[in-house]
């Protein structure tokens, strides 16, 4: 927590992404980074990019800070932590291990189902995904971009489930949604009645879960069994609504009072600890100065044989 408050300014930062939020909801990384930046106190400016021939092969999201450009998701997270914007500052070693385990669970179980929902479900793709991308891409990219992302999603889903890229997607669809529902159930059980997964303050796990679950919760999907299952888990939907209201609402641009009070209390504790250590060092220095100084005992050097021989007259 102290890392959040004492972190040096890294901004203004710029996270480049594709236009709107819908594109990133299929990859979930942008929602995660935006939530993590707010949780850790990093000031980030969002700069949308257009889907043109120049940006078609661009890597998003991209973090730009001064002359530094970071593109890989794990490298962006490490960069923020090196700048002392660390939302996991107060986690124990066991909680850190649990965080890594749940993130792996999300990527293995829930992400393939999200890709299938938005890109491979025929009704959702025809009524939501493809029209949205086509409306935000110039001709002829409005025909190329949606199909390109759909093919990429199909290959990733099949490879994730250990199938060949040319296999039929309906062969793994049942297992896909079964694993995703099991993942949501585990997350709901772990969260319980709490606002966040570890204590009263959000961490990187909360950012990851929000990045994966919030798009599924808020997207206007015409018919999605996974969204229907999520809405039965009241604590997960409340978890997303609470983060949106507290951290993403224009009416609440600052940290909530409980978070701010905890940060101030931790900062005060750190200041008191530093003052105690300074006083202890001063007392030790005074004791050393006031203690009697004795001449160090050194054994007398015996003359060597070479010296004795050289002193004897010939």
C-alpha positions as CSV (number, residue, x, y, z in Angstrom):
1,X,0.0,0.0,0.0
2,X,2.8,2.4,0.8
3,X,4.1,1.7,-2.7
4,X,0.9,3.2,-4.1
5,X,1.2,6.5,-2.1
6,X,5.0,7.0,-2.3
7,X,5.4,6.1,-6.0
8,X,7.1,8.7,-8.1
9,X,5.1,10.3,-10.8
10,X,5.2,8.3,-14.0
11,X,2.9,10.5,-16.0
12,X,1.3,11.7,-17.8
13,X,1.3,8.2,-19.3
14,X,-0.5,7.3,-22.5
15,X,-2.0,3.9,-23.1
16,X,-2.8,3.5,-26.8
17,X,-5.7,1.2,-27.7
18,X,-8.1,0.6,-30.5
19,X,-11.2,2.8,-30.6
20,X,-13.8,2.3,-27.9
21,X,-14.0,-0.4,-25.2
22,X,-15.6,-3.2,-27.1
23,X,-12.5,-4.3,-28.9
24,X,-10.5,-4.7,-25.7
25,X,-13.3,-6.6,-24.0
26,X,-12.5,-9.5,-26.2
27,X,-8.9,-9.5,-25.1
28,X,-9.6,-8.2,-21.6
29,X,-6.2,-6.7,-21.1
30,X,-7.1,-3.1,-21.5
31,X,-9.8,-3.3,-18.8
32,X,-7.3,-5.0,-16.6
33,X,-4.6,-2.3,-17.1
34,X,-7.1,0.6,-16.6
35,X,-8.4,-0.9,-13.4
36,X,-4.8,-1.7,-12.2
37,X,-3.7,1.9,-12.8
38,X,-6.6,3.2,-10.8
39,X,-6.0,0.7,-8.0
40,X,-2.3,1.6,-7.7
41,X,-2.7,5.3,-8.1
42,X,-0.9,5.7,-11.5
43,X,-2.1,8.5,-13.7
44,X,-2.8,7.2,-17.2
45,X,-4.2,9.1,-20.2
46,X,-6.1,7.0,-22.8
47,X,-5.4,7.7,-26.5
48,X,-7.6,5.8,-28.9
49,X,-6.2,4.9,-32.3
50,X,-8.1,4.3,-35.6
51,X,-8.1,1.0,-37.4
52,X,-6.2,2.1,-40.6
53,X,-3.6,0.4,-42.7
54,X,-1.0,2.0,-40.6
55,X,-2.3,0.8,-37.3
56,X,-3.7,-2.6,-38.4
57,X,-0.6,-4.4,-37.2
58,X,0.0,-2.2,-34.2
59,X,0.4,-3.8,-30.8
60,X,-2.2,-2.7,-28.3
61,X,-2.4,-1.8,-25.5
62,X,0.9,0.2,-25.5
63,X,2.2,2.2,-22.6
64,X,4.1,5.4,-23.4
65,X,6.0,7.3,-20.7
66,X,8.4,9.9,-21.9
67,X,10.8,8.3,-24.3
68,X,9.8,4.8,-23.1
69,X,7.4,2.6,-24.9
70,X,6.2,-0.7,-23.4
71,X,3.9,-3.1,-25.3
72,X,3.9,-6.5,-23.8
73,X,1.2,-6.9,-21.1
74,X,3.5,-8.4,-18.6
75,X,6.2,-5.8,-19.3
76,X,3.6,-3.0,-18.8
77,X,2.7,-4.4,-15.4
78,X,6.4,-4.8,-14.4
79,X,7.1,-1.2,-15.6
80,X,4.4,0.2,-13.3
81,X,5.7,-1.8,-10.4
82,X,9.2,-0.6,-10.9
83,X,7.8,2.9,-10.7
84,X,6.4,1.9,-7.3
85,X,2.8,1.7,-8.5
86,X,2.1,-1.7,-6.9
87,X,-1.4,-2.7,-6.0
88,X,0.0,-5.9,-4.4
89,X,2.2,-4.2,-1.9
90,X,0.5,-5.6,1.2
91,X,0.0,-9.1,0.0
92,X,1.6,-12.0,1.8
93,X,3.6,-14.7,-0.1
94,X,0.7,-17.0,0.1
95,X,-1.7,-14.4,-1.3
96,X,0.7,-13.7,-4.1
97,X,0.8,-17.4,-5.0
98,X,-3.0,-17.5,-4.9
99,X,-3.1,-14.5,-7.2
100,X,-0.9,-16.2,-9.8
101,X,-3.1,-19.4,-9.6
102,X,-6.3,-17.6,-10.1
103,X,-4.9,-15.5,-13.0
104,X,-3.8,-18.8,-14.7
105,X,-7.3,-20.2,-14.1
106,X,-8.9,-17.1,-15.8
107,X,-6.6,-17.4,-18.8
108,X,-7.1,-21.2,-19.1
109,X,-10.8,-21.5,-18.4
110,X,-12.6,-18.2,-18.9
111,X,-10.7,-16.5,-21.7
112,X,-11.4,-19.1,-24.4
113,X,-15.1,-19.0,-23.6
114,X,-15.1,-15.2,-23.9
115,X,-13.4,-15.4,-27.3
116,X,-16.0,-17.9,-28.4
117,X,-18.9,-15.7,-27.1
118,X,-17.9,-12.5,-28.9
119,X,-16.2,-13.9,-32.0
120,X,-17.5,-17.4,-32.8
121,X,-21.1,-17.3,-31.7
122,X,-22.9,-16.7,-34.9
123,X,-25.7,-14.6,-33.6
124,X,-23.5,-12.4,-31.4
125,X,-20.9,-12.0,-34.1
126,X,-23.5,-11.0,-36.7
127,X,-25.5,-8.6,-34.5
128,X,-22.9,-7.1,-32.3
129,X,-19.2,-7.8,-33.0
130,X,-18.9,-7.5,-36.8
131,X,-21.2,-4.4,-37.2
132,X,-19.2,-2.6,-34.4
133,X,-15.9,-3.2,-36.1
134,X,-17.2,-2.6,-39.6
135,X,-18.6,0.8,-38.5
136,X,-15.2,1.9,-37.1
137,X,-13.0,0.7,-39.9
138,X,-12.6,2.4,-43.3
139,X,-13.2,0.6,-46.6
140,X,-12.0,-2.1,-47.3
141,X,-10.8,-2.8,-43.8
142,X,-14.5,-3.0,-42.6
143,X,-14.6,-6.3,-44.5
144,X,-11.1,-7.5,-43.5
145,X,-10.7,-6.7,-39.8
146,X,-13.7,-8.6,-38.3
147,X,-12.9,-11.8,-40.2
148,X,-9.2,-11.5,-39.3
149,X,-10.0,-11.3,-35.6
150,X,-12.6,-14.1,-35.8
151,X,-10.0,-16.4,-37.4
152,X,-7.4,-15.5,-34.8
153,X,-10.0,-16.2,-32.0
154,X,-10.9,-19.6,-33.6
155,X,-7.3,-20.7,-33.8
156,X,-6.6,-19.7,-30.2
157,X,-9.6,-21.4,-28.8
158,X,-8.8,-24.7,-30.6
159,X,-5.1,-24.6,-29.7
160,X,-6.0,-23.8,-26.0
161,X,-8.2,-26.8,-25.9
162,X,-5.5,-29.0,-27.5
163,X,-7.3,-29.3,-30.9
164,X,-5.9,-28.7,-34.3
165,X,-6.7,-25.3,-35.9
166,X,-8.8,-27.0,-38.6
167,X,-11.0,-28.9,-36.2
168,X,-14.7,-28.0,-35.8
169,X,-15.4,-25.4,-33.1
170,X,-18.7,-27.1,-32.1
171,X,-16.7,-30.2,-31.0
172,X,-15.2,-28.2,-28.1
173,X,-18.0,-25.8,-27.4
174,X,-19.6,-27.8,-24.7
175,X,-16.4,-28.3,-22.8
176,X,-15.6,-24.6,-23.3
177,X,-18.6,-23.3,-21.5
178,X,-18.6,-25.9,-18.9
179,X,-15.0,-24.9,-17.9
180,X,-16.0,-21.2,-18.0
181,X,-19.0,-21.7,-15.7
182,X,-16.9,-23.7,-13.3
183,X,-14.3,-20.9,-13.2
184,X,-17.0,-18.3,-12.5
185,X,-18.3,-20.5,-9.7
186,X,-14.9,-20.7,-8.1
187,X,-14.4,-17.0,-8.3
188,X,-17.8,-16.4,-6.7
189,X,-17.0,-18.8,-3.9
190,X,-13.6,-17.2,-3.3
191,X,-15.0,-13.7,-3.2
192,X,-17.9,-14.5,-0.9
193,X,-19.5,-11.5,0.7
194,X,-16.4,-9.3,0.5
195,X,-15.9,-6.3,-1.8
196,X,-12.5,-7.5,-3.0
197,X,-10.6,-10.8,-3.0
198,X,-7.9,-9.8,-0.4
199,X,-9.2,-7.5,2.3
200,X,-10.6,-4.1,1.9
201,X,-8.4,-2.9,-0.9
202,X,-8.3,-4.0,-4.6
203,X,-5.2,-5.8,-5.9
204,X,-4.0,-7.1,-9.3
205,X,-6.3,-10.2,-8.9
206,X,-9.3,-7.8,-8.6
207,X,-8.1,-6.0,-11.7
208,X,-7.8,-9.3,-13.7
209,X,-11.2,-10.6,-12.6
210,X,-12.8,-7.2,-13.5
211,X,-11.1,-7.2,-16.9
212,X,-12.5,-10.6,-17.7
213,X,-15.9,-10.5,-16.1
214,X,-17.0,-6.8,-16.6
215,X,-17.3,-7.1,-20.4
216,X,-19.4,-10.2,-20.1
217,X,-21.6,-8.5,-17.5
218,X,-22.1,-5.2,-19.3
219,X,-22.1,-6.1,-23.0
220,X,-25.6,-6.1,-24.7
221,X,-25.4,-9.8,-25.8
222,X,-28.6,-11.0,-27.6
223,X,-28.4,-14.6,-26.3
224,X,-25.4,-15.8,-24.2
225,X,-25.6,-18.8,-21.8
226,X,-22.4,-17.6,-20.1
227,X,-23.8,-14.2,-19.4
228,X,-27.0,-15.8,-18.1
229,X,-24.9,-17.9,-15.7
230,X,-22.9,-14.9,-14.6
231,X,-26.0,-12.9,-13.7
232,X,-27.0,-15.7,-11.3
233,X,-23.8,-15.0,-9.3
234,X,-24.9,-11.8,-7.5
235,X,-21.6,-11.2,-5.7
236,X,-19.6,-11.2,-9.0
237,X,-22.0,-8.8,-10.7
238,X,-22.0,-6.6,-7.5
239,X,-18.2,-6.8,-7.6
240,X,-18.1,-5.3,-11.1
241,X,-20.7,-2.7,-10.4
242,X,-18.9,-1.6,-7.3
243,X,-15.6,-1.1,-9.1
244,X,-17.3,0.8,-11.9
245,X,-19.1,3.1,-9.5
246,X,-16.1,3.8,-7.2
247,X,-13.2,3.9,-9.7
248,X,-14.7,4.7,-13.1
249,X,-17.6,7.0,-12.3
250,X,-17.0,10.7,-13.2
251,X,-18.6,11.6,-9.9
252,X,-15.8,9.8,-8.0
253,X,-12.5,10.8,-9.7
254,X,-10.5,10.2,-6.5
255,X,-9.9,7.2,-4.3
256,X,-12.8,6.2,-2.0
257,X,-12.4,7.6,1.6
258,X,-11.7,4.2,3.1
259,X,-8.8,3.6,0.7
260,X,-7.4,7.1,1.3
261,X,-7.6,6.8,5.0
262,X,-5.8,3.5,5.0
263,X,-3.1,4.9,2.7
264,X,-2.6,7.9,5.1
265,X,-2.4,5.6,8.1
266,X,0.2,3.5,6.5
267,X,2.2,6.6,5.5
268,X,2.1,7.8,9.1
269,X,3.3,4.4,10.3
270,X,6.2,4.6,7.9
271,X,7.1,8.1,9.0
272,X,7.1,7.0,12.7
273,X,9.3,4.0,11.9
274,X,11.8,6.2,10.1
275,X,11.9,8.6,13.0
276,X,12.5,5.8,15.5
277,X,15.3,4.4,13.5
278,X,16.9,7.9,13.2
279,X,16.6,8.4,17.0
280,X,18.2,5.0,17.6
281,X,21.1,5.8,15.3
282,X,21.7,9.1,17.1
283,X,21.7,7.4,20.5
284,X,24.2,4.8,19.3
285,X,26.4,7.6,18.0
286,X,26.3,9.5,21.3
287,X,27.1,6.3,23.2
288,X,30.1,5.7,21.0
289,X,31.4,9.2,21.5
290,X,30.9,9.2,25.3
291,X,32.5,5.8,25.9
292,X,36.1,5.8,27.1
293,X,38.7,5.5,24.3
294,X,41.5,3.0,25.1
295,X,44.6,2.6,23.1
296,X,44.2,-0.6,21.0
297,X,46.3,-3.5,22.3
298,X,48.8,-4.6,19.6
299,X,51.3,-7.3,20.1
300,X,55.0,-6.2,19.9
301,X,56.7,-7.1,16.7
302,X,59.6,-9.4,17.2
303,X,62.6,-8.7,15.1
304,X,63.1,-11.1,12.3
305,X,66.1,-13.2,11.7
306,X,67.1,-11.2,8.7
307,X,67.1,-8.0,10.9
308,X,69.2,-9.7,13.6
309,X,71.8,-10.9,11.2
310,X,72.0,-7.5,9.5
311,X,72.6,-5.8,12.9
312,X,75.5,-8.2,13.9
313,X,78.9,-6.7,13.1
314,X,81.0,-8.7,10.6
